[in-house]
Amino acid sequence: LVGENGAGKSTLMKVLSGVYPHGSYDGEILYNGKPMAFRGIHDSESQGIVIIHQELALVPQMSIAENIFLGNEIATRGVINRHETNRRTAELLAKVGLRESPETKVGELGMGKQQLVEIAKALSRGAHVIAFDEPTSSLSAREIDRLMAIITRLRDEGKVVLYVSHRMEEVFRICNAVTVFKDGRYVRTFDDMAALTH
């Protein structure tokens, strides 16, 4: 999803994720052919839709494991199972290529690694659709390369990846189709990347 700043890309992501609840916007969301009425983020996540916003939603003072399972704790009778939480976190971190202890505080990580924690968090929610809203805005070239590799792998594994950007080099690098927005309106979808020019 591409367009200039102010084109409505991030607004659309907020509608899709339930940040803007059903009824606060015109139109409808069709997902797997069915209309959706998300009242909040929990509703969209329960359908396997997760948005990774430009401003990461992590708690710096908490560990990686605590952040990943925040609001979705692994517990029995109200007692969190730390061993199982750390074990599952380690599995998720391996999937995104992050070599950190599950008990590492998120505040000790750089922005690129925090982005990977967000992806691991999305996978922990059983996401089928993962939307990235301008994910490379504060990453180094090396971190961007790593993120591109992970996104490509998620796509190849059958996940639907929505990538919001105004950086065309990234679009050509990883996208199969491009939808253009301008002034809050849909302009056109290009299903053939060869039809686009740099």
C-alpha positions as CSV (number, residue, x, y, z in Angstrom):
1,L,0.0,0.0,0.0
2,V,1.7,3.2,-1.2
3,G,1.1,6.9,-1.3
4,E,2.5,10.2,-0.1
5,N,2.4,11.3,3.5
6,G,-1.3,12.0,4.4
7,A,-2.6,9.7,1.7
8,G,-4.6,7.6,4.3
9,K,-2.4,4.5,4.5
10,S,-2.0,4.5,8.3
11,T,-5.7,5.4,8.7
12,L,-6.7,2.4,6.7
13,M,-4.5,0.2,8.9
14,K,-6.2,1.6,12.0
15,V,-9.6,0.7,10.5
16,L,-8.4,-2.8,9.6
17,S,-7.0,-3.4,13.1
18,G,-10.0,-2.1,15.1
19,V,-8.2,1.0,16.5
20,Y,-10.9,2.9,14.7
21,P,-14.0,0.7,15.7
22,H,-16.8,-0.3,13.4
23,G,-19.2,2.6,13.0
24,S,-16.6,5.3,13.2
25,Y,-15.9,5.1,9.5
26,D,-17.9,4.6,6.2
27,G,-17.7,1.4,4.2
28,E,-17.1,-2.1,5.3
29,I,-14.3,-4.7,5.9
30,L,-14.7,-7.9,4.0
31,Y,-12.4,-10.7,5.2
32,N,-12.6,-14.2,3.7
33,G,-15.8,-13.0,1.9
34,K,-17.5,-12.0,5.2
35,P,-18.2,-8.6,6.6
36,M,-16.3,-7.8,9.8
37,A,-17.3,-5.3,12.5
38,F,-14.2,-5.0,14.7
39,R,-14.9,-3.1,17.9
40,G,-11.3,-3.1,18.9
41,I,-7.9,-4.7,18.5
42,H,-8.8,-7.9,20.2
43,D,-11.6,-8.5,17.6
44,S,-9.2,-8.2,14.7
45,E,-6.5,-10.3,16.4
46,S,-9.0,-13.0,17.1
47,Q,-9.5,-13.2,13.3
48,G,-5.8,-13.5,12.7
49,I,-5.2,-9.9,11.7
50,V,-2.2,-8.2,13.4
51,I,-0.9,-4.7,12.7
52,I,2.7,-3.7,13.5
53,H,2.4,0.1,13.8
54,Q,5.2,2.6,13.1
55,E,5.2,3.4,16.8
56,L,6.0,0.1,18.4
57,A,3.6,-1.1,21.2
58,L,6.2,-2.6,23.6
59,V,6.9,-1.9,27.3
60,P,10.6,-1.2,27.7
61,Q,10.7,-2.2,31.4
62,M,9.3,-5.6,30.7
63,S,11.1,-8.7,29.2
64,I,10.8,-9.9,25.7
65,A,8.7,-12.8,26.9
66,E,6.4,-10.6,29.0
67,N,5.9,-8.3,26.0
68,I,5.1,-11.1,23.6
69,F,2.5,-12.6,25.9
70,L,1.2,-9.4,27.4
71,G,-2.6,-9.7,27.5
72,N,-2.3,-13.3,26.4
73,E,-0.5,-14.8,29.3
74,I,0.2,-18.5,29.7
75,A,-1.2,-19.1,33.2
76,T,-2.9,-21.7,35.3
77,R,-5.4,-20.5,38.0
78,G,-4.1,-17.0,37.6
79,V,-0.4,-18.0,38.0
80,I,1.9,-17.3,35.0
81,N,3.9,-20.2,33.9
82,R,7.3,-18.5,33.3
83,H,9.0,-21.7,32.2
84,E,6.5,-22.3,29.4
85,T,6.3,-18.6,28.5
86,N,10.1,-18.5,28.1
87,R,10.1,-21.8,26.1
88,R,7.5,-20.5,23.7
89,T,9.2,-17.2,23.4
90,A,12.5,-18.9,22.5
91,E,10.7,-20.8,19.7
92,L,9.2,-17.5,18.4
93,L,12.5,-15.7,18.6
94,A,14.2,-18.5,16.6
95,K,11.5,-18.0,13.9
96,V,12.4,-14.3,13.5
97,G,16.2,-14.8,13.9
98,L,16.5,-12.9,17.1
99,R,19.3,-14.4,19.3
100,E,18.3,-12.9,22.7
101,S,17.2,-14.4,26.0
102,P,13.5,-14.3,26.5
103,E,14.2,-12.5,29.8
104,T,16.1,-9.6,28.2
105,K,14.4,-6.3,28.9
106,V,13.0,-4.8,25.7
107,G,14.5,-1.4,26.6
108,E,17.9,-2.9,26.2
109,L,17.3,-3.7,22.5
110,G,17.8,-1.5,19.5
111,M,14.9,-0.5,17.2
112,G,15.6,-3.3,14.7
113,K,15.5,-6.0,17.4
114,Q,12.3,-4.5,18.9
115,Q,10.7,-4.8,15.5
116,L,11.6,-8.5,15.5
117,V,9.9,-8.8,18.9
118,E,6.8,-7.2,17.5
119,I,6.8,-9.8,14.6
120,A,7.3,-12.6,17.2
121,K,4.4,-11.2,19.1
122,A,2.2,-11.2,16.0
123,L,3.1,-14.9,15.3
124,S,2.2,-15.8,18.9
125,R,-1.3,-14.5,18.2
126,G,-1.6,-16.9,15.3
127,A,-1.6,-14.1,12.7
128,H,-2.6,-15.0,9.2
129,V,-2.5,-11.4,8.0
130,I,0.4,-9.2,9.2
131,A,0.4,-5.5,8.3
132,F,3.6,-3.4,8.6
133,D,3.0,0.3,8.8
134,E,6.2,2.1,7.6
135,P,8.4,-0.5,9.4
136,T,11.8,0.8,8.1
137,S,11.5,4.5,9.1
138,S,14.0,4.2,11.9
139,L,16.1,1.1,10.9
140,S,19.6,0.9,9.7
141,A,20.4,-0.6,6.2
142,R,21.5,-3.9,7.8
143,E,18.3,-4.0,9.9
144,I,16.2,-3.3,6.8
145,D,17.9,-6.2,5.0
146,R,17.0,-8.6,7.9
147,L,13.4,-7.3,8.1
148,M,13.0,-7.8,4.3
149,A,14.3,-11.4,4.6
150,I,11.8,-12.2,7.4
151,I,8.9,-10.6,5.5
152,T,9.8,-12.6,2.4
153,R,9.8,-15.8,4.4
154,L,6.5,-15.0,6.0
155,R,5.0,-14.4,2.6
156,D,6.5,-17.6,1.2
157,E,5.0,-19.5,4.2
158,G,1.5,-18.4,3.1
159,K,1.0,-15.4,5.4
160,V,-0.7,-12.3,3.9
161,V,1.7,-9.4,4.4
162,L,0.4,-5.9,3.9
163,Y,3.3,-3.5,3.6
164,V,2.7,0.2,4.0
165,S,5.4,2.4,2.6
166,H,6.3,5.3,0.4
167,R,9.8,3.9,-0.3
168,M,9.5,2.4,-3.7
169,E,12.8,0.5,-3.6
170,E,11.3,-1.6,-0.7
171,V,8.1,-2.1,-2.6
172,F,9.9,-3.5,-5.7
173,R,12.0,-5.7,-3.4
174,I,9.3,-7.6,-1.7
175,C,5.8,-6.9,-3.1
176,N,3.7,-9.0,-5.4
177,A,1.0,-6.3,-6.0
178,V,0.8,-2.6,-5.2
179,T,-2.3,-0.5,-4.3
180,V,-2.0,3.3,-4.5
181,F,-3.8,5.7,-2.2
182,K,-4.1,9.5,-2.7
183,D,-5.8,12.0,-0.5
184,G,-7.6,9.2,1.5
185,R,-8.9,7.5,-1.6
186,Y,-8.2,4.3,-3.5
187,V,-6.5,5.1,-6.9
188,R,-5.5,1.8,-8.5
189,T,-4.1,-1.7,-7.8
190,F,-1.2,-3.0,-9.9
191,D,-1.2,-6.9,-9.9
192,D,1.7,-7.0,-12.3
193,M,4.9,-5.5,-10.8
194,A,6.4,-5.4,-14.3
195,A,3.8,-2.8,-15.2
196,L,5.3,-0.4,-12.7
197,T,8.4,1.6,-13.4
198,H,10.9,3.0,-10.9
